[in-house]
Amino acid sequence: MPDVYVEDMKYDKVDFTQKNLERGEYEYCEFNNCDFSNTNLSFMKFVECTFNGCNLSLVKLGKTAFRDVVFKDCKMLGLHFYDCDDFVLSFSFDNCTLNHSSFFGVKIRNTKFKSSQLQEVDFTDCDLTSAILSDCNLVDAKFENTNIEKADFRTATNYSIDLEKNKIKKAKFAYPGVIGLLDKYDIVIEK
């Protein structure tokens, strides 16, 4: 059976855990309050699609293509973005919960993370050049051999980044979050 091609379709409150989304290419589609949890989106392609209020927790992303995709108010726990098709991989996250997800080795330059929970997210070997992490909670997020050059952390909180193990040139930080750059030294900083 050939893969489907779907354009300009709107999906509202669909439970894809009961009936899988057909494998194929989706362009300019909108998914509102849909449940994809624990489903398999491998080998699917999403181009300029929007996911609003969806549950995508533990979704399988083997060779899934995301091109200019917007995730807003989504629950996205434990996703392995390193499994995605990395050709022109581009997305943004607004008020999403991405806890326990991994961007290990993924090139996601210019990605916007806004008001999102990124607790225990793995950014090891990731290219976050010029990424914007505004009002994001980064408790226990892992940065190792990560390129965060020109990234904007000014309103991000709870991050701990080792300056010696990451590329950090021209990254932007603000007080009090900047203290997370000194964590490894176990020093006391007072106001």
BAKOL-437887 format. One record per residue (C-alpha): x, y, z; residue in one letter. Coordinates in pm, 1 decimal, decimal comma. Layout:
BEGIN
<kedren <X; Y; Z>; A>
...
END
This chain:
BEGIN
<kedren <0,0; 0,0; 0,0>; M>
<kedren <153,3; 336,7; -97,3>; P>
<kedren <213,3; 612,5; 155,3>; D>
<kedren <-50,9; 885,7; 166,0>; V>
<kedren <-2,5; 1252,4; 82,6>; Y>
<kedren <-217,8; 1488,7; 289,3>; V>
<kedren <-229,4; 1865,7; 251,2>; E>
<kedren <-415,2; 2137,5; 448,3>; D>
<kedren <-598,4; 1890,9; 671,9>; M>
<kedren <-713,6; 1973,3; 1024,7>; K>
<kedren <-727,5; 1700,8; 1289,4>; Y>
<kedren <-914,7; 1780,7; 1612,4>; D>
<kedren <-907,4; 1562,2; 1924,9>; K>
<kedren <-810,1; 1248,2; 1733,7>; V>
<kedren <-681,6; 957,8; 1943,6>; D>
<kedren <-409,6; 811,3; 1724,5>; F>
<kedren <-333,5; 552,1; 1993,0>; T>
<kedren <-653,3; 376,5; 1879,8>; Q>
<kedren <-615,8; 427,4; 1504,0>; K>
<kedren <-267,5; 511,6; 1378,1>; N>
<kedren <-203,3; 813,9; 1160,7>; L>
<kedren <-149,2; 677,2; 810,5>; E>
<kedren <213,3; 663,5; 706,6>; R>
<kedren <294,2; 933,5; 455,0>; G>
<kedren <365,7; 1299,9; 400,0>; E>
<kedren <168,3; 1574,3; 571,8>; Y>
<kedren <199,6; 1934,8; 454,1>; E>
<kedren <37,2; 2242,2; 606,9>; Y>
<kedren <-167,4; 2023,2; 842,4>; C>
<kedren <-289,9; 2116,6; 1187,7>; E>
<kedren <-317,1; 1869,0; 1474,8>; F>
<kedren <-519,8; 2001,1; 1770,9>; N>
<kedren <-542,6; 1819,5; 2105,9>; N>
<kedren <-453,6; 1486,0; 1946,8>; C>
<kedren <-304,0; 1190,3; 2134,0>; D>
<kedren <-4,4; 1028,5; 1966,0>; F>
<kedren <147,3; 885,3; 2286,4>; S>
<kedren <349,5; 565,4; 2236,6>; N>
<kedren <269,1; 557,8; 1863,0>; T>
<kedren <509,2; 512,4; 1574,3>; N>
<kedren <566,6; 810,4; 1344,4>; L>
<kedren <873,7; 656,2; 1182,7>; S>
<kedren <934,8; 731,6; 813,8>; F>
<kedren <667,9; 1004,5; 812,5>; M>
<kedren <722,5; 1354,9; 681,9>; K>
<kedren <569,5; 1670,1; 832,5>; F>
<kedren <619,6; 1996,3; 642,6>; V>
<kedren <498,8; 2328,2; 785,8>; E>
<kedren <258,2; 2148,7; 1019,9>; C>
<kedren <138,4; 2269,2; 1359,9>; T>
<kedren <79,4; 2052,8; 1666,4>; F>
<kedren <-135,3; 2231,4; 1931,2>; N>
<kedren <-196,5; 2075,3; 2272,7>; G>
<kedren <-97,8; 1728,3; 2154,0>; C>
<kedren <48,2; 1441,3; 2355,6>; N>
<kedren <350,1; 1304,0; 2168,3>; L>
<kedren <515,2; 1133,9; 2464,9>; S>
<kedren <731,1; 830,6; 2385,8>; L>
<kedren <656,4; 852,4; 2012,8>; V>
<kedren <898,6; 661,8; 1789,3>; K>
<kedren <1074,5; 897,9; 1547,3>; L>
<kedren <1284,0; 668,8; 1324,6>; G>
<kedren <1368,6; 875,9; 1013,9>; K>
<kedren <1073,1; 1106,4; 1082,1>; T>
<kedren <1112,5; 1433,0; 889,5>; A>
<kedren <1015,1; 1763,6; 1048,3>; F>
<kedren <1045,6; 2071,2; 825,2>; R>
<kedren <934,6; 2404,4; 974,9>; D>
<kedren <705,7; 2234,4; 1225,8>; V>
<kedren <559,0; 2420,5; 1525,0>; V>
<kedren <484,2; 2244,3; 1853,2>; F>
<kedren <270,0; 2451,6; 2092,9>; K>
<kedren <143,4; 2344,3; 2436,0>; D>
<kedren <250,4; 1985,1; 2367,2>; C>
<kedren <353,1; 1707,1; 2603,3>; K>
<kedren <661,8; 1544,9; 2448,9>; M>
<kedren <823,5; 1328,9; 2716,2>; L>
<kedren <1111,2; 1093,7; 2635,4>; G>
<kedren <1148,6; 1164,2; 2263,0>; L>
<kedren <1463,4; 1060,0; 2073,8>; H>
<kedren <1509,6; 1342,0; 1825,2>; F>
<kedren <1842,0; 1187,2; 1719,3>; Y>
<kedren <1640,3; 921,7; 1535,4>; D>
<kedren <1477,5; 1184,0; 1309,6>; C>
<kedren <1570,7; 1241,2; 948,1>; D>
<kedren <1831,7; 1514,0; 987,2>; D>
<kedren <1794,1; 1660,9; 638,4>; F>
<kedren <1666,0; 2017,3; 689,2>; V>
<kedren <1537,7; 1926,3; 1035,9>; L>
<kedren <1363,0; 2236,3; 1171,1>; S>
<kedren <1101,6; 2296,9; 1437,2>; F>
<kedren <1011,3; 2527,4; 1724,9>; S>
<kedren <865,1; 2463,2; 2068,1>; F>
<kedren <631,0; 2697,4; 2257,3>; D>
<kedren <516,8; 2606,1; 2609,1>; N>
<kedren <602,5; 2238,8; 2560,4>; C>
<kedren <716,7; 1976,6; 2809,4>; T>
<kedren <1017,1; 1793,5; 2661,0>; L>
<kedren <1149,6; 1637,3; 2982,3>; N>
<kedren <1375,0; 1331,3; 2942,0>; H>
<kedren <1405,4; 1383,2; 2565,8>; S>
<kedren <1732,7; 1362,2; 2372,6>; S>
<kedren <1882,5; 1577,9; 2100,2>; F>
<kedren <2210,5; 1381,8; 2113,0>; F>
<kedren <2424,2; 1476,8; 1812,5>; G>
<kedren <2140,3; 1664,8; 1640,0>; V>
<kedren <2204,5; 1980,5; 1437,7>; K>
<kedren <1923,9; 2221,1; 1531,1>; I>
<kedren <2067,5; 2565,5; 1468,2>; R>
<kedren <1832,4; 2861,9; 1519,1>; N>
<kedren <1574,6; 2647,7; 1699,7>; T>
<kedren <1338,8; 2840,7; 1926,3>; K>
<kedren <1241,3; 2696,1; 2262,6>; F>
<kedren <993,4; 2927,0; 2438,5>; K>
<kedren <850,2; 2882,5; 2790,4>; S>
<kedren <927,0; 2510,2; 2776,4>; S>
<kedren <1027,4; 2246,7; 3029,6>; Q>
<kedren <1359,8; 2088,5; 2926,1>; L>
<kedren <1436,2; 1895,8; 3242,4>; Q>
<kedren <1696,6; 1618,8; 3204,3>; E>
<kedren <1711,5; 1678,6; 2828,5>; V>
<kedren <2031,5; 1551,9; 2664,1>; D>
<kedren <2202,0; 1807,3; 2438,1>; F>
<kedren <2533,2; 1614,9; 2419,9>; T>
<kedren <2715,8; 1669,0; 2087,1>; D>
<kedren <2422,2; 1884,6; 1972,1>; C>
<kedren <2460,4; 2194,1; 1755,1>; D>
<kedren <2246,4; 2465,6; 1914,9>; L>
<kedren <2417,6; 2755,2; 1737,3>; T>
<kedren <2198,4; 3066,8; 1756,7>; S>
<kedren <1920,4; 2876,9; 1934,4>; A>
<kedren <1688,1; 3075,3; 2159,4>; I>
<kedren <1588,3; 2924,3; 2494,0>; L>
<kedren <1357,7; 3188,6; 2637,8>; S>
<kedren <1192,1; 3128,2; 2974,6>; D>
<kedren <1292,8; 2760,3; 2965,6>; C>
<kedren <1359,8; 2542,5; 3269,0>; N>
<kedren <1678,3; 2338,7; 3210,7>; L>
<kedren <1708,3; 2149,2; 3541,1>; V>
<kedren <1962,0; 1867,5; 3496,2>; D>
<kedren <1982,5; 1921,7; 3118,1>; A>
<kedren <2308,2; 1776,3; 2987,2>; K>
<kedren <2545,8; 1992,7; 2784,3>; F>
<kedren <2865,9; 1817,2; 2680,8>; E>
<kedren <3058,7; 1891,0; 2362,4>; N>
<kedren <2756,1; 2103,3; 2270,5>; T>
<kedren <2785,0; 2398,1; 2035,3>; N>
<kedren <2591,4; 2683,0; 2196,5>; I>
<kedren <2771,1; 2962,7; 2014,1>; E>
<kedren <2546,1; 3268,8; 1977,4>; K>
<kedren <2266,5; 3084,9; 2164,9>; A>
<kedren <2042,2; 3298,1; 2386,4>; D>
<kedren <2005,4; 3177,3; 2746,6>; F>
<kedren <1922,8; 3520,2; 2895,0>; R>
<kedren <1584,4; 3418,8; 3036,5>; T>
<kedren <1652,4; 3044,9; 3075,3>; A>
<kedren <1683,1; 2904,8; 3427,7>; T>
<kedren <1841,7; 2617,4; 3618,1>; N>
<kedren <2106,5; 2528,9; 3361,6>; Y>
<kedren <2455,2; 2405,1; 3442,2>; S>
<kedren <2704,4; 2433,3; 3155,8>; I>
<kedren <3075,3; 2352,9; 3177,6>; D>
<kedren <3257,4; 2625,7; 2984,0>; L>
<kedren <3552,1; 2395,3; 2917,8>; E>
<kedren <3346,5; 2113,6; 2763,6>; K>
<kedren <3127,1; 2316,6; 2527,0>; N>
<kedren <3161,6; 2571,0; 2246,7>; K>
<kedren <3018,4; 2886,3; 2395,0>; I>
<kedren <3154,8; 3187,2; 2200,7>; K>
<kedren <2915,4; 3484,7; 2187,9>; K>
<kedren <2638,0; 3297,0; 2373,7>; A>
<kedren <2409,6; 3530,6; 2571,4>; K>
<kedren <2345,2; 3494,6; 2943,8>; F>
<kedren <2197,0; 3711,6; 3219,1>; A>
<kedren <2204,4; 3719,4; 3596,2>; Y>
<kedren <2108,2; 3511,7; 3795,5>; P>
<kedren <2111,9; 3225,4; 3542,7>; G>
<kedren <2474,0; 3289,7; 3447,7>; V>
<kedren <2569,4; 3138,9; 3784,3>; I>
<kedren <2501,0; 2800,7; 3619,0>; G>
<kedren <2827,3; 2847,4; 3429,5>; L>
<kedren <3019,5; 2825,8; 3757,2>; L>
<kedren <2854,6; 2516,7; 3911,1>; D>
<kedren <3152,6; 2287,1; 3860,9>; K>
<kedren <3369,7; 2510,4; 4080,3>; Y>
<kedren <3150,4; 2457,7; 4390,0>; D>
<kedren <3187,8; 2818,9; 4497,6>; I>
<kedren <2959,8; 3039,1; 4705,1>; V>
<kedren <2817,3; 3341,2; 4524,4>; I>
<kedren <2639,8; 3607,7; 4723,3>; E>
<kedren <2432,2; 3904,6; 4607,8>; K>
END
